Amino acid sequence: MKNLTLIIPAKNEAESLPIVLNDLRELDCNIMISMKEDDLDTLKAIEKYNVEIHYQTKKGYGNSLIEAIEKCKTELFCIFNADGSFEKNDLQEMVNLCRVNDYVFTSRYHKYAGSEDDTIITLIGNKIFSFIGKLLFSLKINDILYTFVMGKTEKFKRLKVKSDDFRFCVEFPIKIQIANQIYTSIPSYEKRRLGGKKKVNAFKDGFLILTEMLRLFIYFKIFRNKIIN
């Protein structure tokens, strides 16, 4: 996996991130932690690990990922959570599938998949947003808010994803679909987080995500088509 960089966005993850890095130590890949420079507790917790650290210049989950992927130098990148919920054993299959796909998404809702961390609110919200993605953009994924995703770095950079917050979760796959890039999805099992709290505000971020999907639909499906035609 020398052609792979794991992008780990970290915010107040001093409790769980060292455990995750210990678990990943056997992997032959690059690891980049994307975080705020003033998160001193997390920084101190990982100071003994041989990882690359990117200090994000703005706030937000999306900004943390976008800046880190833009800085990535390997052929492939993979978003990997700092809370211990993602399954590292999926990585090799994802690398293999990236030989014929630009991106590999994972889903907690495929057969033989599941989650120990999903709540009824996040489950319902994810189902609704995944349905909207299929309805408005013909997206072929059923777990749109689950960001355990691997992809080709240069392909991502062409998308010009801009969302600094959790709207990233929908802007990213929607722009993949609009750009006709190639993707697939595999089942994955989300483990219970090792520590920390969910960073998503279900109602506030849910509203922002909905408005982003509608904005992208209006621009790409209506205005852009009129401009082209």
N, C-alpha and C positions, 0 to 999 in steps of 0.2 A: 504493500500500500504506500510506497514511497511517493507516488503521484497524487496523494490525498492529503488535504489539510482539514482537520476537524476544527470548525469555528465554534467556540464555546462562549456565548454571551453570558456574562456573570454580573449580577447585581446583588450584593449582600449575601454571598454564597460561601462564606468562610467555613461554615459547618459541613457542607456537602462536597464542595469542589475538590478538596484534597482526596477524599474517598474515590471520587470519579477518576481523578488523575492516576491514582494508584491502580485502579482497575484497567486503565487504558495503557499502562506502562509497557505491556508486552507487545503492543501494536507498533509496527514499523511505519509510522506516518507522522506528519507534522501536526502540532497542536497549537492553535492560536487562541488565547483568551482575550475577549473584547470586553472592556470594562471602563468605568470612570476612574480617573486618576486619584480622586479623593476617597475611593472605597478602600481605605487602608487596612481594614480587618481582613478582607478577602485577599488583598495583595500580600499581607504578611503570612497568611495561611498557605500560600502556594510558592513562597520564595525559594524553597529548596528544589522545585521541579524545573526540569529543562523544557520550558515552554516559551513560545513567543507571546509577548503581551502587546496588545494594541489598546491605546487609550483613546476612546471615542471623543470626538470634538463637540458633539451635541448630546442631547438627551434622547432616550427612547430605545425600545427593543429593536425597531426597524433600523434606526441609525447605527446601532451597535453592529448589526449584521451587515448592512450595506457597506460601511466603511471597512470592515474586516475582510469581506469578500473582494472588495476593490483592491485591497492590499495583498491578497493571496497570490502566490507565485506558482502553485502546483496546478496540474491539469484539472484536478477535481477538488471540490470543497464539499463538506457535509456539515450542516447545522446540527449541533449536539448539545443537549441541555446540561447545565451545571448541577442540576438537582438529583441526578442519578436515575431519572425516569426512563431514559432511552436505552434500548437494548443493543449493546455493542456487537453481539453475535450476528446482527443483521448487516453489518458493514461490508463483509466480504461479498455477500449476494448483491448488495447495492453496487459495489465496484464492478462486479461482473456484468450487471445489467447496464451500466453506463457505457459499456463497449458498443451497445446498439441503441442507446437512448441518451438524450441530452440531460435528463433528470430522472431520478427515482424518488417517488414519494412513498411514504409508509401510511398505513391506515390501521386504526384500532377497531374498525368496523367490518373488516373482511372476515371471512370464515377462518377459524383458527387464530384469530387475533383477540385483543381485549385490553382492558385497562384496570389498574388498581387505583388510579388517581382521578378518573373522570367523575364528575358529580352530575346530578340530574339536570342542573342548570346548564353546565357546559355541554352535556350530551345533547340536550334539546337545541341549544344554540348552534352547535356544530352541524346537526342534522338540517336545521333550517338554512344556514348559510351554504352548506354543501348543495342543497336542493336549488337555491337561488343561483349558485354557480353553474349548475347543470342547465337550468332553465334559460338563463340569460346569455351564457357563454359556451354552452355545450362542454363544460369541463368533465373530464373522465376520472374524477377523484371523489371519494365519498367521505373524506375527513379533512376538509379544507383548512381548518385551523391548526392542524397538527403539523408542526414545522420540522419534523425529523425527515429532512430532505437532503439528497446528495445530487450534485450536478456538475456540469462542465463550467469551469470558472469563466472562460471567455464568452460562453453563451450567455451567462448571467449578466456580465458587464454590458452586453448589447441591449438588455431590456430597459436600462435606465430606470430602475425601481427607485422611488423617491420617498415613500412613506417612512417617517421617522418613528412612528409608534406601532401599535399592533395592527394597523391597517396593512402593514407589510404582508401579513399572513394571506390576504386575499389579492392584493395588487400583484404579488409575485406569480402565483399560478395563472391568474387571468392574463397577464402580459405574456406568459409562456404560450398560452392557447392562442392569443391574438397573433403572436409572432410565428405561429405554426412550428414551434420547436417540438421535439419529440420527447414524450414522457410516459412513464408507466407507474404502477402502484403495487406495493406488496404488503401482505399482512405483517403487523408488528404488535408486540405486547408491551404496553406502557406500565412500568413498575411504579410502585409507590415511591414518592419523592423521599430522599434521605433527610432533607431538612429544608428550612426556608418556607416561604409562603408563596402562593400563586401571585404573580405580578399583574394578572389581568383583572380588571374591574368588569364583571360580567355585563352590567347594564350600560355603563359609560362607554366601554370599549366596543360592546356589541352595537351600539348606535353608530359609532364612528365607522365600524366595519361595514354596516349596512349602507351608510351614505357613500362610502368609497366604492362599493360595488355598483351602486346606482350612478355615481359620477362616471365611472369607467364605461358603463353601458351606454350612457348618453353620449359620451365623447367618441368612443370607438365605433359604436353601432349606428349612431345617427349622424352627428356632426362630421366625423371623419369620412363616412361613406359619401356624404353630400359633397365634401371637398374633393374627394377622389373622382366622383362621377360628374 
